[in-house]
Amino acid sequence: MPSRDSAQSLGTNQSAVLASEQAYLDLAFSFLDEARIRDQENLRRVMLQDDPDPQARVEREVEYHRLQANLDRYRTAEIGLVFGRIDIEDDNPDNPVSATGSGSGVDKRYIGRMGLSDADDDYRTIIMDWRADGARPFYLATTAQPEGVSLRRHLRTRGRTVRAVDDEWLDSPAPGAEQSGEGIGAGVGGESVLREVLGSARTGHMRGIVETIQREQDLIIRDSTRGTLVVQGGPGTGKTAVALHRVAWLLYTYRDQLAKTGVLIIGPNTTFLDYISRVLPSLGETGVVLTTIGDLYPGVRASSRLEPLVTQEVKGSAEMVNILKEAVRAYQALPDADIEFRFDNIPVTITARDVKASRTKARRTRKPHNAGRAIFREHMLELLAAQLAGRIGADPLGGENLLSTTDIADLRDELSDDPQVSEILDELWPVLEPEAVLEELLRDADAIAAAAYEYDDTTHAAILRRDDWPEGEFSEADAPLLDELAELLGPVHAAEVDSEEWEARVSEAQDALDTLSSSASQDLDDGFDAEILSAYDVIDAEALAERHRERDMRSTADRAAEDRTWAYGHVIVDEAQELSAMAWRMIRRRSPNGWMTLVGDVAQTGSPAGAEAWGDVLEPVVGTRWRLHELTVNYRTPQEVMDLAATLLPHIAPDLEAPRSIRSVGRTPVFLPSLADAKSHLDRVSEEGRLWAIIAPSARLDWVREQVDVLWGAAEAAAAGEASTAAAAPRVYDISQAKGLEFDEVIVVCPDEIAGASPQGLQDLYVALTRATQGLTVVQEEPLYWLDMG
């Protein structure tokens, strides 16, 4: 960066550069405004349409959603519409903008959040979407590998004004192109822009990194692997940001496919989802489903209550598949004694042998329980009809049965319609729903003992629900179990209901066609035979019914979120190391093609059912169809903080190296005995507007929050309506809530308790220590044992 004196001496060039870029930014915004006005007018016309034709209604809804999506993109792209430019060698005469005239061989490509072109000038590119192939050199070019780029320019804007420019010359600067002026500097890989972003205060929501994507990140974002991509990265390496920008790139590159199938993003908790919620909209993408594992099963929201670690581990193990299968089979039990009843005053007996034969036939189909029920019922009715026929149609003289095949079929139909028979068969093979089955299993020690007969008492006790747990409430670990049960049970009568409704529609359509056909005029006044074109000649009953079928006008994301069987085009999993074997089975059903991006760090695994090595958890899910990328640069955590956290790595992940921090803040972590001392320290060193957080053991959350209310006066300030004072108090999290988040200042309370709270306690502590972007304060009265571990 040149000095202020040198900048003033070259003020003319400075003004020219900024004025030139301001003029281009004005041009870009003029095209954006034109596009917005055009689509607003088109949307107004679409909303005025009132065509009753079903096809026209569908087309209207499609166009409405398209225009709304465009307007959303225009609005979000306003912030940082253009953020970069590259001057690149390119002999193509159709280049976006020539640096010195047509045929010069050098292009000026302006890079932005969305693409804009001039339709009146053969669609000449005004702004190149950052995801386009032509924009890629902006992220990949280095002095060693310039990719044909001579100049990379970062434009820093505020609203619609260019406030500064940073130039990087990747070959010798052009004559008279010395870096000059206030706000015009030089760096390597956008370092000056990157450092400004990293040093700014956190806001509580993740920023996009579209302006500062680094080479190793770009290689992952644009990886065209159609299998499973694993991104391993330590704290602060930008794993989440890379995953989100990869979503945007995938939606840009494979729009036609993913617009129909959707993208699913799974995060560790709802706080994290709120934290990342603004990134994709800022990139012009909103059609994705964001959820946690606990909320992935439609219709069930995971409880915030915590279960014991042993319960989480047992419920997350693959052994639960066998236990759930046995729990379902228990509903297909044989009667303890014969079941006797009278049908039209004729005695009928259902024996255990009959039930077993029908059950065996149903089970051999390997259909889900509810689908197998129809087979069981059909076979039982055949046996009962044969029994009745034997009694009713027996020949007194010992000959063949007097009932015909048709008579026996009629008996079977009568039995099927008899309420008493239906009630008995429903008891022998009931219709089951996942929620009811799991609720009954978790609360019944005998049912658990029967389903988990191969496992020990510790396993039985871990599965059994606590008495104080509210009825009908499920934990995060229960969601994969519900999903597994849904697979084992199948839908409840869904196929029959849909089929009946559809047949009714076809019947109505057939009646309409018959009416049209019978009323067709046959009068001919020319004396010659003619071909009469009737309704039957142009449409049949099914086609007519299809035209009047009610269309689902919801977006792809809305339909996918409510459909348990939806197969997503791509799945992103953040903090993937936390997932259990049962959770992986749940995710795999959402991604039958295995096209997934998984980001995480096995050194940060806090779940007892989580991963110690990627291969161990992925082999049962995708076999060998996965590829590993590693991120090695820490952009978030200062070197001073990372040095402290890295002392844990030999004990939690000896094969991993700490990511290399690219910055230092000149402040080593501070160790203090109390929160009061921590507040005094932060009052001295913190800048206004910084985002603070306290991370504490789960068992101490209430106590810490009480201390915060006293020390920061949050409760009194909130009661008095003093929002600014209340907002200044740090938020309090435990490890599960802080996963994936970052804050300017972090206070870690009672780190020894965090480390000792679970078998993964040191991993949890590693996470807590690496959330800070500026300063770390550790609060504990006793000496820290983990600093002296051998």
ABEGO torsion letter per residue (X at the ends): XBBAAAAAAAAAAAAAAAAAAAAAAAAAAAAAAAAAAAAAAAAAAAAABBBABAAAAAAAAAAAAAAAAAAAAAAAAABGABABBBBBBBABAABABBAAEBGAGBBBBBBBABBBBBAABGGBBABBBAABAAAAAAAABBAABAGGBABBBBBBBBEABBABBBBBBABBBBBGABBBEBGBBBBBGGAAAAAAAAABBBAGBBBBAAAABBAAAAAAAABABABBBBBBBBBGAGAAAAAAAAAAAAAAAAAAAAAAAEBBBBBABAAAAAAAAAAAAAAGBABBBBBBAAAABBGBBBBABBBBAAAAAAAABAAAAAAAAAAAAAAABBBABBBBBBBGGBBBBBBAAAAAAAAAAAAAAGBBAAAAAAAAAAAAAAAAAAAAAAAAABBAAGBBBABBAAAAAAAAAAAAABAAAAAAAAAABBBBBAAAAAAAAAABAAAAAAAAAABBAAAAAAABBBAABBBGBBBAAAAAAAAAAAAAAEBBGAAAAAAAAAAAAAAAAAAAAAAAAAABBABBAAGBBBBBBBAAAABBAAAAAAAABBBBABBAAAAAAABAABBBABBBBBGAAABBAAAAAAAAAABAAGBBBBBEBAAABABAABBABAAAAAAAAAEABBBBBBBABBAABBAAAAAAAAAAAAAABAABBBBBBABBAGBBBBBBABAAAAAAAAAAABBBGBBBBBBBBAAAAAAAAAAAAAAAGAAAAAAAGBAAAAAABBBBBBAAAABGBBBABBBBBGAAAAAAABAAAAAAAAAAAAABAABBBBBBABBBAAAABX
